[in-house]
Amino acid sequence: MNKPARILRFKCTQCSKQVEVFLQKVSACSHIQPYQGICTCGVVMKYATGDKEAVAGYLASPDVSWSHHH
């Protein structure tokens, strides 16, 4: 299986600057690969790949220490 990228780059939705989001530590579960970063303007940027429900839960969570549990 391919390993997910550790760093992805996106444009900030507020200021359009480039933001690097980093792969977050999660359980050994392969259902989700969450990413998070903070733009220089202060906007928290989240992204995730994997199980549709797990991704939706992660993106909707305001918690920065979110983790996936079974």
C-alpha positions in Angstrom: 0.0 0.0 0.0 1.2 3.5 -0.8 2.1 5.8 2.2 0.2 9.1 2.3 2.1 12.3 1.7 3.3 13.9 4.9 2.9 17.5 3.6 0.2 18.9 1.3 -0.1 22.5 0.1 -3.3 24.5 -0.4 -4.3 28.1 -0.8 -5.8 29.8 2.2 -9.5 30.5 1.9 -9.1 33.8 3.6 -5.9 35.4 2.2 -5.0 33.1 -0.7 -1.5 32.5 0.6 0.0 29.0 0.4 -0.6 26.8 3.5 1.3 23.6 4.3 -0.8 21.0 6.0 0.9 18.1 7.8 -0.2 14.5 8.3 -1.5 14.2 11.8 -0.7 11.2 14.2 -3.7 8.9 14.4 -4.3 5.3 15.4 -3.0 2.5 13.3 -6.4 2.6 11.5 -6.1 3.1 7.8 -9.7 4.6 7.5 -8.5 8.2 7.5 -5.4 10.3 7.0 -6.0 13.7 8.5 -3.9 16.8 7.8 -3.8 20.1 9.6 -1.9 23.4 9.3 -2.2 27.1 10.2 -1.9 29.9 7.7 0.2 33.0 8.6 -3.1 34.9 8.8 -4.3 32.6 11.5 -6.8 30.4 9.7 -6.7 26.7 10.6 -6.7 24.5 7.5 -7.8 20.9 7.6 -7.9 18.2 5.0 -8.4 14.4 5.1 -8.6 11.4 2.8 -10.1 8.1 3.6 -13.5 6.8 4.8 -16.2 9.3 3.9 -17.8 9.4 7.4 -14.5 9.6 9.2 -13.4 12.5 6.9 -16.7 14.3 7.5 -16.4 13.9 11.2 -12.8 15.2 11.2 -13.6 18.2 9.0 -16.6 19.2 11.1 -14.7 18.9 14.4 -13.5 22.2 15.9 -11.1 20.2 18.1 -7.4 20.5 17.1 -6.5 17.3 19.0 -9.1 15.1 17.2 -8.4 11.4 16.8 -10.2 8.6 15.1 -11.5 5.8 17.3 -13.5 2.6 16.6 
